[in-house]
């Protein structure tokens, strides 16, 4: 078994102030580097596997070298205020494997920060954070149903990149008041490590107050699982903000996304992208996540017209037999607002007709094309864009011509300043929140407003975050 060893200098026993201590027992190690003479360290390098419980201390800076796996049922505890960097050009990632836990519970005053070590950081400087659990998924691997291989070249001969099981209440730990900056690594096209990746993570896991900034792929992506998340922020990512796949059925409330009008991915960038799986199959569990109170600030600002990256696509692309639902949210400034895409696999529109996919009490503002429908050619139905429009209008949704109409002027903050997501007086977001749909009956906080922020006193997105990167 490979072990991590912490080698400490003892005062009076040894005389050395410059040595680099690299102790290895049967494999990769933690390296204590740069002792200052009193038993403290300036950096600790994490590599290989962590096979027993370990605590990262707030008075140290830790460095991820390559893929770092927490295995063997170990718990990685991270103290509030701790900083972890991905070593430059080493594609560092932290992977919490099935059965292990991360206890990263920061505070509003002392968030835990994962970031680049470079003095001039950029997206993609390191790989990201991956959490794998034992909750259900519709994926399969090696002939085994209900087991998936996480994207990004994470898996190895030991199966440390596999996820999924039968425990919907599985507990992978806590992520609270955590920032993840400049992550994302493209192992292969469409096989990337995101800022924060969940694979089969269960509802016993706590995810609350997490910001992913400048991701080099998706900011958040869920592959299967049942984990519930709140207070999420995606800031100026490259690809999608919130991506759901392979049977994710969790709940998400109070989320914010902000896009850079000039930065989008070659695959086409969306705020929401959702598939049941890559083929649009009818495998179960079906992707059926439920979102409420999201504020999505797209690349188009009607108050400051200008060109945007041509690779931007949709505020929401619900495709490949996904049945996610969205309530009480606002989406602004994309070329297309809501795209129900039935062009591949089992027709997505069947989930609307079958009352499995809901889109209610939402606002689409400043969209060049508010509604779009792509019919199935392999399994044609009678559903049309007119049907989509009728359904949309009957569910308390609103289309506004301009992004300015939502009265969120502070959300389009200049670079280097902190946005303000407070709706101004007269905003249509101040009222109209509704929680009558059965999908919202449990877990959700029932509020009377739309979007992620109630008023000027509701500043959950400020203080622990960093928009001035």
Secondary structure as GFF3:
##gff-version 3
##sequence-region A 1 469
A	DSSP	beta_strand	30	33	.	.	.	ID=ss1
A	DSSP	beta_strand	43	50	.	.	.	ID=ss2
A	DSSP	beta_strand	54	56	.	.	.	ID=ss3
A	DSSP	beta_strand	61	70	.	.	.	ID=ss4
A	DSSP	beta_strand	75	78	.	.	.	ID=ss5
A	DSSP	beta_strand	83	86	.	.	.	ID=ss6
A	DSSP	beta_strand	93	96	.	.	.	ID=ss7
A	DSSP	beta_strand	101	105	.	.	.	ID=ss8
A	DSSP	beta_strand	112	116	.	.	.	ID=ss9
A	DSSP	beta_strand	128	132	.	.	.	ID=ss10
A	DSSP	beta_strand	140	141	.	.	.	ID=ss11
A	DSSP	beta_strand	144	145	.	.	.	ID=ss12
A	DSSP	beta_strand	148	149	.	.	.	ID=ss13
A	DSSP	beta_strand	162	163	.	.	.	ID=ss14
A	DSSP	beta_strand	173	181	.	.	.	ID=ss15
A	DSSP	beta_strand	185	188	.	.	.	ID=ss16
A	DSSP	beta_strand	191	193	.	.	.	ID=ss17
A	DSSP	beta_strand	196	199	.	.	.	ID=ss18
A	DSSP	beta_strand	206	213	.	.	.	ID=ss19
A	DSSP	beta_strand	220	223	.	.	.	ID=ss20
A	DSSP	beta_strand	229	235	.	.	.	ID=ss21
A	DSSP	beta_strand	242	245	.	.	.	ID=ss22
A	DSSP	beta_strand	251	258	.	.	.	ID=ss23
A	DSSP	beta_strand	272	274	.	.	.	ID=ss24
A	DSSP	beta_strand	290	297	.	.	.	ID=ss25
A	DSSP	three_ten_helix	302	304	.	.	.	ID=ss26
A	DSSP	beta_strand	314	319	.	.	.	ID=ss27
A	DSSP	beta_strand	325	327	.	.	.	ID=ss28
A	DSSP	beta_strand	330	332	.	.	.	ID=ss29
A	DSSP	beta_strand	336	341	.	.	.	ID=ss30
A	DSSP	alpha_helix	349	353	.	.	.	ID=ss31
A	DSSP	beta_strand	359	360	.	.	.	ID=ss32
A	DSSP	beta_strand	363	365	.	.	.	ID=ss33
A	DSSP	beta_strand	369	374	.	.	.	ID=ss34
A	DSSP	alpha_helix	385	393	.	.	.	ID=ss35
A	DSSP	beta_strand	398	400	.	.	.	ID=ss36
A	DSSP	three_ten_helix	403	406	.	.	.	ID=ss37
A	DSSP	three_ten_helix	409	411	.	.	.	ID=ss38
A	DSSP	three_ten_helix	438	440	.	.	.	ID=ss39
###
